[in-house]
Amino acid sequence: QVHLVESGGGLVQPGGSLRLSCAASGIRFSMYSMGWYRQAPGKQRALVAGITSGGRFNYADSVKGRFTISRDNAENTVYLEMNNLKPEDTAVYYCTGVFLGKDYWGQGTQVTVSS
């Protein structure tokens, strides 16, 4: 059975930092492209950052220079380091893994940026 479990969300002040983690089980993690999406209230879920099995990455324009995605294949974990957080980063953040057209999703973790 496949599980993607996010952690690390919370409440942070503008300008602060958070590090999200997503621990995967039940998949051959190293073969999967992994990504982080977010969904704010009233908005569609949107890609934040992605990293391929080969280590190539891409970011949404809104987070470039502030967020960093990384993966640890030995730990079956993907991370999202978020710096200089802004109120508009407030959303539920979801982890996803994709391989050969099959995708899996975590349950999400809330990130709230507010003073």
C-alpha positions, 0 to 999 in steps of 0.5 A: 500500500502506498503512503505519502505523509507530509509534515512540517506545516504550521503558522509562521510570520511573514519573512519566516521559514518552514521545511516540509517533509514528505515520507513515502512508502510502498513505492520505489521512491528513487524511480518517481518524480516528486512534487509539491502542490498547494491549494489556497481557499477558493483556488485550484491546486497548483504546482509549487516545485517538482524534482525528477528521479534524475534530480532535475527540478522546476519551480513556480515563478512565484516561489523561485529564489525562495523555495528549494525542493530536494530529495533523499532517496535513501530516506524515501523523503522529499523536502520543500525548504521555504524561506521568506514566506509571504501571506500569499503562500498560505495554503494546504501543501500536498506531496505527490509522486508520479511514475509512468503516468500513475500518481499518488498524493499525500493528505496535505499539510497546512501552511499559514503565513500571518502576523 
